[in-house]
Amino acid sequence: MSLAIEDYALISDCHTAALVGRDGSIDWLCLPRYDSPSTFGALLGDEDHGRWLLAPTSPDATATRVYDGDSFVLITTWTTPTGVVEVTDLMPHGDRRADVLRRVRCVSGHVEMLEELVIRFGYATAVPWVRQSSENGHPMLVAIAGPDALVRRGPRLTAVDTRHQGRFAVREGSHVDISLTWYPSHRQPPQRLDVDERLVATKAWWADWSKSLVHGGPYGPEVIRSLLVLRALSHEDTGGIVAAATTSLPEAQGGVRNWDYRYVWLRDASLTLQVLISHGFAEEAVNWRDWLLRAIAGDPADIQIMYGLAGERDLPEREITSLPGYQGASPVRIGNGAALQYQADVIGEVMMALHEARLAGAEETEFSWPLQRALMSFVEENWTRPDNGIWEIRGELQHFTHSRVMIWVALDRAVRGVREFGLDGPADRWEKLRDDVRAEIEENGWDAERGTYTQYYGSTEVDASLLLLPQTGFCTPTDARMLGTVKAIESDLLNDGLVMRYRTESDVDGLPAGEHPFLACSFWLAEQWAGTGRLADAVTLMDRLVSFTNDVGLLSEEYDPAAGRQMGNTPQALSHLALVRAADAIARFSPPTTEEN
């Protein structure tokens, strides 16, 4: 059975990623892209669904692990009765290959290692044909099934049914390198890598990218790791930013709220972009804008809320039976039906991110502003429609208040593009519509009896997404209506001190009730508290939230406070970007220290 979600670490080459367990097993890897079918799928089943184990044979071995500085080079230190070894796991960056490298170095004494390679292509639907040979006197294993092929180089393995196993020993001062490379099966295996060179180059690339990362507040390490996660989830070639590295990790143990997050949500990508821009990464802004231009080119009426990594539109959702699910949680889904939903907020997030890019100095191209003009035409023609909302509600369409606010945001940023940057457009018309939308929100999205904004027009429920209103500029954190909304959220949605998205018992989403708190929502509350002077409350909540990160600083989508476990897909971009925002807010509103005076 797969490990707890928090027991996995991420390694990435900014094209795809692997999840490496505390036990030394790579249990999730899709090659060559994040959204490719799995090669190792034990995360959603067991070892028979594909894995790559590398660990000491001793049952008494214990492990600790860290990333090598500000990188995704993972170092696991195993202590055994006979010696200590370090296993360095990485996906080499920058060579446009799909490789995983594993170096075993003996620190002291001697240690026997076990390797088990179980290859299952196509979400465990294809057991490959495997042949073993040699290459310049070194063992080489080649596995092929359909379009996929792997070449594994390292100590010789022995076939055991449809698995391959081997043992080898290392002594103090010695090391063994093992590599695995994916390639299209109609080609010849790629050349052997120079492991030393790729290790140095990969660490240098991460160090160069992260060298400008600074955070003056008390959560510096968590902020830096979160920004690194956001970079790792950004595809180097296309500029697309996936929401998470996994699919179908359940939102509740054994539950059915299991979705595929290996795609680019316009909303999540836009919010990620804003966080990266706020920390000085203007290049990522340009790359993502170019991705956006390609993805939504054409008729704005055809805009989707999510796309594939290269802008693919066809993401049909289906259930697969070849993977039984994470610790029994089913179904396992690939694709995502939400791609076909109408979520009225996404254009607001896009316009907000592109406005932040302008403020950061990104110049409009001959296509980028016309694209935004086209998006605004779509807003003008569709702003009265009910939608599925930020949480991708699969129940009845509603006029969700957060969505209405994001329509206001889209119009506001379009007006500001004209007024502040001299771009061409009907600013007067947009300005009038913006004001009309605000008036409608204040009348229909407001519960005067409770003194709170509501989840949707006509509802008495509240929603954690309302905590985003001050972040958009729709109101200030201290606005009386916002304070009333926060009070209602604290009353209705706090569960063991953490914020639920909404009350699933209200049946608004058309799914069975029950889920755990979304981590992003609690970070939003910490940010809100910091902005209203409740700094002690914000810090107390923030301290608790960052304690939920695992031993290498990763967060999934949700948290089960009763069991003390992470839940949902991992690592989750939305959780990490919300962490950064909350930490920035606490630093911004904290009184200056003596050294700063």
PEJO-V370789 format. One record per residue. PHI is phi in radians with two decimals (NA if undefined). Layout:
[[PHI] [PHI]]
This chain:
[[NA] [-1.13] [-1.37] [-1.06] [-1.01] [-1.25] [-1.51] [-1.88] [-1.95] [-1.82] [-2.13] [-2.63] [-2.00] [1.14] [-2.22] [-2.70] [-2.70] [-2.11] [-1.81] [-1.89] [-1.39] [-1.05] [-1.47] [1.51] [-1.80] [-1.44] [-1.81] [-2.56] [-2.78] [-1.96] [-2.22] [-1.70] [-2.16] [-0.92] [-1.70] [-1.31] [-1.04] [-1.26] [-1.74] [-2.05] [-2.15] [-1.05] [-0.97] [-1.86] [-3.11] [-2.53] [-1.07] [-1.19] [-1.70] [1.87] [-2.88] [-2.39] [-1.64] [-2.54] [-2.79] [-1.07] [-1.33] [-1.16] [-1.22] [-1.66] [-1.19] [-2.15] [-2.28] [-2.26] [-2.60] [-2.60] [-1.45] [-1.36] [1.14] [-1.55] [-2.57] [-2.02] [-1.64] [-1.69] [-2.05] [-1.88] [-1.80] [-1.78] [-1.91] [-2.17] [-1.06] [-1.88] [2.97] [-2.19] [-2.24] [-1.95] [-1.92] [-1.77] [-1.95] [-2.72] [-1.95] [-0.99] [-1.76] [1.64] [-1.84] [1.02] [-2.07] [-1.88] [-2.10] [-2.20] [-2.00] [-2.34] [-1.89] [-1.84] [-2.14] [-1.47] [-1.50] [-2.72] [1.14] [-2.55] [-2.46] [-1.61] [-1.96] [-1.98] [-2.09] [-2.31] [-2.02] [-2.15] [-1.70] [-2.41] [-1.25] [1.08] [0.98] [1.16] [-1.67] [-2.33] [-1.50] [-1.34] [-1.37] [-2.18] [-2.28] [-2.01] [-2.59] [-2.27] [-2.37] [0.93] [1.48] [-1.89] [-1.07] [-2.49] [-2.04] [-2.10] [-2.12] [-2.38] [-2.69] [1.01] [-1.43] [-1.85] [-2.54] [-2.26] [-2.12] [-2.03] [-2.12] [2.78] [-0.98] [-1.12] [-1.89] [-2.07] [-1.28] [-2.26] [0.99] [-1.82] [-2.05] [-2.30] [-2.27] [-2.84] [-2.22] [-2.64] [-2.02] [-2.20] [-2.06] [-0.84] [1.59] [-1.82] [-2.56] [-2.27] [-1.86] [-2.28] [-2.27] [-2.35] [-2.29] [-1.53] [-2.75] [-1.07] [-1.16] [-1.47] [-1.89] [-1.41] [-1.02] [-1.09] [-1.16] [-1.06] [-1.43] [-1.50] [-1.10] [-1.02] [-1.13] [-1.22] [-1.15] [-1.13] [-1.14] [-1.17] [-1.08] [-1.17] [-1.15] [-1.09] [-1.12] [-1.18] [-1.14] [-1.60] [-1.12] [-1.60] [-1.29] [-2.39] [-2.62] [-1.42] [-1.54] [-1.38] [-2.00] [-0.97] [-1.04] [-1.20] [-1.14] [-1.11] [-1.11] [-1.13] [-1.12] [-1.12] [-1.07] [-1.07] [-1.20] [-1.13] [-1.47] [-1.70] [-1.21] [-1.08] [-1.48] [-1.54] [1.55] [-1.22] [-2.06] [-1.35] [-1.31] [-2.89] [-1.56] [-2.25] [-2.20] [1.16] [-1.27] [-1.28] [-1.36] [-2.52] [-0.95] [1.30] [-1.49] [-1.94] [-1.45] [-2.15] [-2.21] [-1.63] [-1.86] [-1.55] [-2.29] [-1.82] [-1.41] [-0.99] [-1.13] [-1.09] [-1.14] [-1.12] [-1.16] [-1.06] [-1.05] [-1.07] [-1.16] [-1.12] [-1.07] [-1.13] [-1.93] [1.61] [-1.77] [-1.22] [-1.07] [-1.09] [-1.10] [-1.16] [-1.07] [-1.22] [-1.06] [-1.12] [-1.04] [-1.07] [-1.01] [-1.25] [-1.17] [-1.86] [-1.01] [2.02] [-1.24] [-1.06] [-1.14] [-1.61] [-1.06] [-1.91] [-1.49] [-2.68] [-2.53] [-1.29] [-1.03] [-1.80] [1.67] [-1.05] [-1.75] [-1.53] [-2.17] [-1.05] [-1.53] [-2.58] [-1.68] [-2.07] [-1.85] [-1.26] [-2.03] [-1.32] [1.98] [-1.16] [0.84] [1.59] [-1.36] [-2.36] [-1.46] [-1.62] [-2.02] [-2.20] [1.36] [-2.64] [-1.13] [-1.10] [-1.03] [-1.68] [-1.35] [-1.77] [-2.05] [-1.17] [-1.40] [-1.16] [-1.17] [-1.08] [-1.13] [-1.10] [-1.12] [-1.15] [-1.14] [-1.19] [-1.17] [-1.09] [-1.11] [-1.09] [-1.09] [-1.45] [1.83] [-1.27] [-1.46] [-1.19] [-1.70] [-1.16] [-1.87] [-1.20] [-1.26] [-0.97] [-1.07] [-1.15] [-1.05] [-1.14] [-1.08] [-1.20] [-1.09] [-1.11] [-1.05] [-1.07] [-1.48] [-2.22] [-1.17] [-1.56] [-1.28] [-1.24] [-2.54] [-1.55] [1.39] [-1.07] [-1.63] [1.00] [-0.98] [-1.78] [-1.69] [-1.16] [-1.12] [-2.42] [-1.57] [-1.24] [-1.08] [-1.05] [-1.07] [-1.11] [-1.09] [-1.24] [-1.13] [-1.01] [-1.10] [-1.01] [-1.16] [-1.07] [-1.24] [-1.15] [-1.05] [-1.17] [-1.05] [-1.33] [-1.19] [-1.70] [-2.12] [1.24] [-1.33] [-1.56] [2.91] [-1.37] [-1.04] [-1.10] [-1.18] [-1.10] [-1.12] [-1.11] [-1.13] [-0.98] [-1.18] [-1.13] [-1.11] [-1.05] [-1.06] [-1.11] [-1.07] [-1.11] [-1.55] [-1.70] [-1.78] [-2.14] [-1.76] [-1.15] [-1.17] [-1.56] [1.26] [-2.60] [-1.19] [-1.97] [-1.09] [-2.66] [-1.02] [1.51] [-1.62] [-1.85] [-1.46] [-1.99] [-2.57] [-1.08] [-1.08] [-1.14] [-1.15] [-1.44] [-0.98] [-1.15] [-1.13] [-1.55] [1.58] [-1.13] [-2.66] [-1.64] [-1.03] [-1.63] [-0.99] [-1.00] [-1.17] [-1.21] [-1.10] [-1.13] [-1.15] [-1.07] [-1.05] [-1.17] [-1.11] [-1.07] [-1.27] [-1.69] [-2.01] [-1.33] [-2.23] [0.96] [1.43] [-2.03] [-1.66] [-1.40] [-1.12] [-2.92] [-1.41] [-1.14] [-1.16] [-1.27] [1.15] [-1.23] [-1.71] [1.25] [-2.13] [-1.01] [-1.18] [1.99] [-2.82] [-1.68] [-1.07] [-1.35] [-1.09] [-1.00] [-1.10] [-1.24] [-1.10] [-1.07] [-1.16] [-1.06] [-1.11] [-1.08] [-1.04] [-1.07] [-1.29] [-1.98] [1.50] [-1.53] [-1.14] [-1.07] [-1.11] [-1.08] [-1.18] [-1.05] [-1.16] [-1.09] [-1.03] [-1.18] [-1.12] [-1.21] [-1.22] [-1.40] [-1.08] [-1.42] [-1.14] [-2.00] [1.51] [-1.77] [-2.19] [-1.62] [-1.41] [-2.31] [-2.48] [-1.72] [-1.17] [-1.22] [-1.56] [1.16] [-2.28] [-1.30] [-2.39] [1.49] [-1.12] [-2.56] [-1.20] [-1.69] [-1.02] [-1.09] [-1.09] [-1.25] [-1.24] [-1.19] [-1.02] [-1.06] [-1.09] [-1.14] [-1.11] [-1.09] [-1.14] [-1.10] [-1.14] [-1.19] [-1.70] [-1.32] [-1.13] [-1.11] [-1.36] [-1.03] [-1.14] [-1.47] [-1.37]]
